[in-house]
Amino acid sequence: MPFIPHTVAQHAKMLATIGASRFEELLGAIPEKLLLEQKLDLPPAHGEVELAARATALIAQNQQIPLNRMFAGGGIYPHHIPAVVDELARRGEFYTAYTPYQAEVSQGMLQCIYEYQSYICMLTGMEVSNASSYDGGTALADAVFMAYNHTKGKRRRVIFAPYIAPPARQVVATYGQGLQLELSNCPADEDGRLDPDALALLVDKNVAAVVFQYPDYLGYLDEQLESYIQRVHAFGALAIVLYYPYVAGIAKTPGELGADIVCGEAQCLGNPMGFGGPLLGFLACRESLTRLIPGRLVGRAPCERDGEPGEGFVMTLQAREQHIRRARATSNICSNEALLALRTCFYLGAIGRQGFTDIALLCHENAKYAHEKLCAINGVADYFPQRAFFNEFTLRFPSQLRDKVYDVALGKGILAGIKPEDSPHSDLVDALTFAFTEMHSHEDIDALARAIEEVLA
């Protein structure tokens, strides 16, 4: 039950002020068929001590899985967060998820967001970044809108490469209803790669953008991404890449491969995991698309004080409906994830360039060790054995044993990957996708292998 501080007398006074005799009169505008026919069966109110005890008892029923025994990815990853990130982010002047507008009283906040934008440009190989989005799915939808607006609404088709994260694709489908976008899937070849011949048939003068994921939803990298992007550009369409930023530690960025817009989920950069959030979307693009980017940008401007040169940070290009005419707005999101963006800024500043590379290499090395260990188990096979991967890969299990593997591991306190059957491209009901980060040791991976062997022995 929520804590409601108003007394019965205060309720009566408020009702009298607005001319109502009882609370139910305020619900008159709601159709009767939508009202509950009976009251909710709620427990009696508790005092604060009793409520805390009750909540503690409920929490104790949850299964607590340590981060080093979580092998699930799909966009959310168990990375280590340095203590300095929490220490700085919890300071009173930062501890709000809403972005200050007054540049003269929030230079520290604005500078952090400016530096966050700079980091995102470095990781994506892009020239401009916005001041964050709600989450990776929203960022992808905004990227698709940018491509649509780039053609001034003349192109409504959007093509998705194989194995795009289903949740992100669903957000695009929901957002795109108003614009009547036509979403199409490009088929994959037998190795799960995009079929270039099929892409050539699908891309035409009505396509605004082609969406790629790097690595894809099953964890695999496509070495031909640069050539695919060149094909897309030949038809005047934009190439959008949904991106896991840690790949930048060991491989070329999407910008170096020719992408026009890069977006993704930044939870992995200093933000904790939770039940649905809070998450943080990043969105970056080439300078020529700056006027189409949604949300806010923070800029740095030269200034002078007492005759001495300096610089100031200001909000700029605030292309939202609360700043400009509604019809011209590129986004109708009325908040942003500034606190999470600050955490990302603190995180990347704390680990540094070399630290970032070291973590990326650890993720990759752990995944290679796990791949060799798990594929050696009789009955387990790589879903696409010819493909390269970064820190995730997908394994195929004997028929009808996948769920048993998952459940037995869970009983041992191990989260054995994710079930990727939501993908529209293939039958993945016997597959699990595993992810590995610097949090996992060889001992943790060996424990996962033993749980799988127990089921398949």
C-alpha positions in Angstrom: 0.0 0.0 0.0 1.3 3.5 -0.7 1.9 6.0 2.1 -0.9 8.5 1.9 -0.3 11.4 4.3 -3.8 13.1 4.2 -6.2 12.6 7.0 -9.9 11.9 6.6 -10.6 15.5 7.6 -8.3 16.8 5.0 -9.9 14.6 2.3 -13.3 16.0 3.3 -12.0 19.6 3.1 -10.5 19.1 -0.4 -13.8 17.5 -1.6 -15.8 20.4 -0.2 -13.5 22.9 -2.0 -14.3 21.4 -5.4 -18.0 20.8 -4.6 -18.0 17.0 -4.3 -19.4 15.0 -1.4 -17.4 11.9 -1.9 -14.4 10.7 -3.9 -16.4 8.5 -6.3 -17.9 11.6 -7.8 -14.5 12.3 -9.4 -14.8 9.2 -11.5 -18.0 10.2 -13.3 -16.2 10.7 -16.6 -15.0 7.0 -16.6 -17.5 4.6 -18.3 -19.1 2.4 -15.7 -18.0 -0.8 -17.5 -14.4 0.1 -16.9 -14.8 0.4 -13.2 -14.1 -2.5 -10.8 -17.3 -4.3 -9.7 -15.8 -5.0 -6.3 -13.1 -3.6 -4.2 -9.6 -5.1 -4.4 -8.8 -7.7 -1.8 -5.9 -5.8 -0.2 -4.3 -6.6 3.1 -4.8 -4.3 6.0 -2.6 -1.2 6.3 0.8 -1.8 8.1 2.9 0.4 10.2 6.4 1.3 8.7 8.2 -1.4 10.8 5.7 -4.1 9.9 5.7 -3.1 6.3 9.5 -3.3 6.1 9.4 -6.7 7.7 6.8 -7.9 5.2 8.7 -6.6 2.2 11.9 -8.2 3.5 10.2 -11.6 3.8 8.9 -11.3 0.2 12.3 -10.4 -1.1 13.8 -13.4 0.6 11.7 -15.6 -1.6 13.6 -14.4 -4.7 16.4 -16.5 -6.1 19.6 -14.4 -5.9 22.0 -15.2 -8.8 25.4 -13.5 -8.5 26.6 -11.5 -11.5 29.4 -14.0 -12.3 26.9 -16.8 -12.7 24.7 -14.8 -15.2 25.4 -15.9 -18.8 22.5 -14.0 -20.4 23.0 -11.1 -22.7 20.8 -10.0 -25.6 21.4 -6.3 -24.9 21.8 -6.3 -21.1 25.1 -7.4 -19.7 26.6 -8.0 -16.2 29.7 -5.7 -16.3 31.6 -4.5 -13.3 30.8 -0.9 -12.2 33.7 0.9 -10.5 32.8 2.3 -7.0 33.6 5.8 -8.2 30.7 5.8 -10.6 28.1 5.3 -7.8 30.0 7.8 -5.6 29.8 10.6 -8.1 26.4 9.8 -9.6 24.8 9.9 -6.1 25.9 13.4 -5.4 22.9 15.7 -4.8 23.7 18.0 -7.7 23.6 15.0 -10.1 21.0 12.7 -8.6 18.1 13.5 -10.9 17.1 11.9 -14.2 15.9 15.2 -15.6 18.2 17.5 -17.6 18.7 21.1 -16.3 17.9 23.8 -18.7 19.6 26.8 -17.1 23.1 26.8 -18.5 24.2 29.5 -16.0 23.6 27.2 -13.0 24.4 23.8 -14.4 27.7 24.0 -16.1 29.0 20.8 -14.4 26.0 18.8 -15.6 26.2 20.2 -19.1 29.9 19.5 -19.3 29.4 15.9 -18.3 26.7 15.5 -21.0 29.0 17.1 -23.5 31.8 14.7 -22.6 29.3 11.8 -22.8 28.4 12.8 -26.3 32.1 12.9 -27.1 32.7 9.4 -25.8 29.8 8.1 -27.8 31.2 9.6 -31.0 34.5 7.9 -30.2 32.9 4.5 -29.6 30.7 4.6 -32.7 33.0 6.4 -35.2 30.3 9.0 -35.7 30.6 12.8 -35.7 27.5 13.9 -33.7 25.7 12.3 -30.7 22.6 13.4 -28.9 22.3 13.7 -25.1 20.9 10.2 -24.8 17.6 8.4 -25.4 15.3 6.2 -23.3 16.8 2.9 -24.3 18.3 1.0 -27.2 14.9 0.2 -28.8 13.8 3.8 -28.6 17.1 4.9 -30.1 16.6 2.5 -33.0 13.1 3.8 -33.6 14.4 7.4 -33.6 17.2 6.4 -36.1 14.5 5.0 -38.4 12.5 8.2 -38.1 15.7 10.1 -39.0 16.0 8.1 -42.2 12.4 8.7 -43.0 12.7 12.5 -42.4 16.0 12.4 -44.5 13.9 11.5 -47.5 11.2 14.1 -46.5 8.7 11.2 -46.1 9.0 10.1 -49.7 10.4 6.6 -48.7 8.5 4.5 -46.2 10.2 1.1 -46.5 12.7 -0.1 -43.9 14.6 -3.4 -44.3 15.9 -5.4 -41.3 19.0 -7.6 -41.7 18.8 -11.1 -40.2 18.7 -11.5 -36.5 17.8 -8.0 -35.3 16.9 -8.0 -31.5 13.1 -8.7 -31.5 12.4 -6.2 -28.6 14.0 -3.3 -30.5 12.3 -4.3 -33.8 8.9 -4.3 -32.0 9.5 -0.7 -30.7 10.2 0.4 -34.3 7.0 -1.3 -35.4 5.0 0.4 -32.7 6.5 3.8 -33.4 6.2 3.4 -37.1 2.4 2.9 -37.2 1.6 6.6 -37.4 3.9 7.0 -40.4 2.7 3.8 -42.0 6.2 2.5 -42.4 6.6 -0.8 -44.2 9.0 -3.1 -42.4 10.6 -6.0 -44.2 13.0 -8.8 -43.2 16.0 -9.7 -45.4 16.4 -13.5 -45.4 19.6 -15.1 -44.2 21.8 -17.7 -45.9 22.5 -21.1 -44.5 25.2 -19.7 -42.2 22.9 -17.0 -40.8 24.5 -14.2 -42.7 22.6 -11.6 -44.7 21.9 -12.9 -48.2 23.4 -10.3 -50.5 21.3 -11.4 -53.5 18.1 -11.1 -51.5 19.3 -7.6 -50.3 19.8 -6.6 -53.9 16.2 -7.6 -54.7 14.7 -5.8 -51.7 16.6 -2.5 -51.8 15.1 0.0 -54.2 14.2 3.7 -54.5 11.4 3.3 -51.9 13.7 2.2 -49.1 14.7 4.8 -46.5 17.0 2.6 -44.5 18.5 -0.8 -43.9 19.0 -1.8 -40.3 21.9 -4.0 -39.3 22.9 -5.3 -35.9 26.6 -5.7 -35.0 27.0 -8.2 -33.4 23.6 -9.7 -34.3 21.0 -10.9 -31.8 22.6 -14.4 -31.7 26.0 -12.9 -31.0 27.7 -13.2 -34.4 29.7 -10.7 -36.4 29.3 -10.3 -40.2 32.6 -9.6 -41.9 30.8 -8.3 -45.0 29.0 -5.5 -43.2 31.0 -2.8 -45.0 30.1 -4.2 -48.4 26.4 -4.4 -47.4 26.5 -0.7 -46.4 28.0 0.2 -49.8 25.1 -1.6 -51.5 22.6 0.3 -49.4 24.2 3.7 -50.2 24.1 2.9 -53.9 20.3 3.2 -53.7 20.4 6.4 -51.7 19.2 4.7 -48.5 20.8 5.1 -45.1 22.6 2.4 -43.2 21.6 2.1 -39.5 23.6 -0.1 -37.2 22.3 -1.3 -33.8 25.6 -1.7 -31.9 27.1 -3.2 -28.8 29.8 -0.6 -28.0 32.4 -2.9 -26.4 33.1 -4.3 -29.9 35.0 -1.0 -30.5 37.7 -2.4 -28.2 38.8 -5.0 -30.7 37.3 -4.2 -34.1 36.4 -1.3 -36.4 33.6 1.0 -35.4 30.4 1.2 -37.5 31.5 4.6 -38.6 34.7 3.2 -40.0 32.6 0.6 -41.9 30.4 3.4 -43.5 27.3 3.5 -41.3 25.2 6.7 -41.3 23.5 6.3 -37.9 24.6 4.2 -35.0 22.5 3.4 -32.0 22.2 0.9 -29.2 21.9 0.3 -25.5 24.5 1.9 -23.1 23.5 -0.1 -20.0 26.8 -2.0 -20.4 28.7 1.3 -19.8 28.5 1.8 -16.1 24.8 1.2 -15.4 23.3 -1.7 -13.4 20.8 -4.3 -14.6 17.2 -4.1 -13.4 13.7 -5.4 -14.1 13.2 -3.4 -17.3 15.5 -0.6 -16.5 16.6 2.0 -16.0 18.2 1.8 -19.4 20.1 4.3 -21.6 19.9 4.5 -25.4 22.7 6.2 -27.4 22.3 7.7 -30.8 25.0 9.1 -33.1 25.1 10.1 -36.7 27.2 11.8 -39.4 27.4 15.6 -39.3 25.2 15.9 -42.4 22.3 14.4 -40.4 22.6 16.7 -37.4 19.4 18.6 -38.0 17.4 15.4 -38.0 18.7 14.0 -34.7 16.1 13.9 -31.9 16.3 15.1 -28.3 18.9 17.5 -27.2 22.5 18.3 -27.9 24.9 20.0 -25.6 27.4 22.3 -27.3 30.6 24.1 -26.2 30.9 27.8 -26.9 33.8 30.2 -26.3 33.2 33.0 -23.8 35.1 35.7 -21.9 35.0 36.6 -18.3 36.9 39.5 -16.8 38.9 39.8 -20.0 40.1 36.2 -19.8 39.1 33.6 -22.5 37.1 30.6 -21.4 34.3 28.3 -22.5 30.7 27.6 -21.6 28.4 24.7 -22.2 24.9 25.2 -23.5 21.8 23.3 -24.7 21.6 23.6 -28.4 19.5 22.1 -31.2 16.7 21.2 -28.8 14.5 19.8 -31.6 11.6 18.7 -29.4 8.0 19.8 -29.4 8.4 21.8 -26.1 11.1 23.9 -27.7 9.8 24.4 -31.3 6.6 24.0 -33.3 5.1 20.6 -32.8 4.9 19.8 -36.5 8.6 20.4 -36.8 9.8 18.4 -33.8 12.0 15.3 -34.4 11.0 13.8 -31.0 8.1 14.0 -28.6 10.0 12.5 -25.6 9.7 15.0 -22.8 12.5 13.8 -20.6 15.8 11.9 -21.1 18.1 9.6 -19.2 20.6 12.3 -18.1 21.6 10.5 -14.9 22.4 7.3 -16.7 24.3 9.3 -19.3 26.3 10.8 -16.5 27.1 7.4 -15.2 28.3 6.4 -18.6 30.5 9.5 -18.7 32.0 8.7 -15.3 32.5 5.0 -16.1 34.3 5.6 -19.4 36.4 8.3 -17.7 37.3 5.9 -14.9 38.4 2.9 -17.0 40.1 5.0 -19.7 41.0 4.0 -23.3 43.3 1.1 -22.3 40.9 -0.2 -19.6 38.1 -0.2 -22.2 40.2 -2.3 -24.6 41.3 -4.6 -21.8 37.7 -5.3 -20.8 36.7 -5.9 -24.4 39.5 -8.4 -24.8 38.5 -10.2 -21.5 35.0 -10.5 -22.8 36.2 -12.0 -26.0 38.7 -14.3 -24.4 36.1 -15.6 -21.9 33.7 -16.3 -24.7 36.3 -18.2 -26.7 37.1 -20.3 -23.7 33.4 -21.0 -23.0 32.8 -21.8 -26.7 35.5 -24.4 -26.7 34.4 -25.9 -23.4 30.7 -26.1 -24.2 31.0 -27.3 -27.8 33.1 -30.2 -26.5 30.1 -31.6 -24.7 28.5 -34.4 -26.5 25.2 -33.2 -28.1 26.0 -29.5 -28.1 26.8 -27.7 -31.3 27.3 -24.1 -32.4 24.3 -22.8 -34.2 26.4 -21.2 -36.9 29.8 -22.8 -36.6 31.3 -20.9 -39.5 30.6 -17.5 -37.9 32.9 -15.3 -35.8 31.6 -13.9 -32.5 32.6 -11.3 -29.9 31.2 -12.2 -26.5 28.0 -14.0 -27.3 27.2 -17.1 -29.3 24.2 -19.5 -29.8 24.3 -23.2 -29.2 21.9 -25.9 -30.3 20.9 -28.7 -27.9 19.3 -32.1 -28.5 15.6 -32.0 -29.2 13.4 -31.0 -26.2 16.4 -30.8 -23.8 17.0 -27.1 -24.1 14.5 -26.2 -21.5 15.8 -28.9 -19.1 19.3 -27.5 -19.5 18.0 -24.1 -18.6 16.0 -25.3 -15.6 18.7 -27.5 -14.1 21.2 -24.7 -14.4 18.8 -22.3 -12.8 18.4 -24.7 -9.9 22.1 -24.5 -9.4 22.1 -20.7 -9.3 23.2 -20.3 -12.9 21.4 -18.2 -15.5 22.1 -20.3 -18.6 21.7 -17.7 -21.4 18.5 -16.5 -23.0 16.0 -18.4 -25.2 16.1 -16.6 -28.6 13.1 -18.2 -30.3 11.4 -14.7 -30.8 13.6 -14.2 -33.9 11.4 -14.2 -37.0 14.1 -15.8 -39.2 14.5 -19.3 -37.9 13.3 -22.0 -35.6 15.4 -21.6 -32.5 13.4 -23.6 -30.0 16.4 -25.9 -29.3 18.9 -23.0 -28.9 20.3 -20.9 -26.1 22.4 -17.8 -26.5 25.2 -17.3 -24.0 27.0 -14.0 -23.1 30.3 -13.6 -21.3 32.0 -10.5 -19.8 34.9 -9.7 -17.6 32.8 -10.8 -14.6 33.1 -14.4 -15.5 36.1 -16.6 -14.5 37.1 -20.0 -16.0 35.7 -21.5 -12.8 32.3 -19.9 -13.5 32.3 -21.2 -17.0 33.3 -24.7 -15.9 30.3 -24.7 -13.5 28.0 -23.9 -16.4 29.6 -26.7 -18.4 29.1 -29.2 -15.6 25.4 -28.2 -15.3 24.9 -28.8 -19.0 26.8 -32.1 -18.9 24.6 -33.3 -16.1 21.5 -33.0 -18.3 23.1 -34.4 -21.5 25.1 -37.3 -20.0 
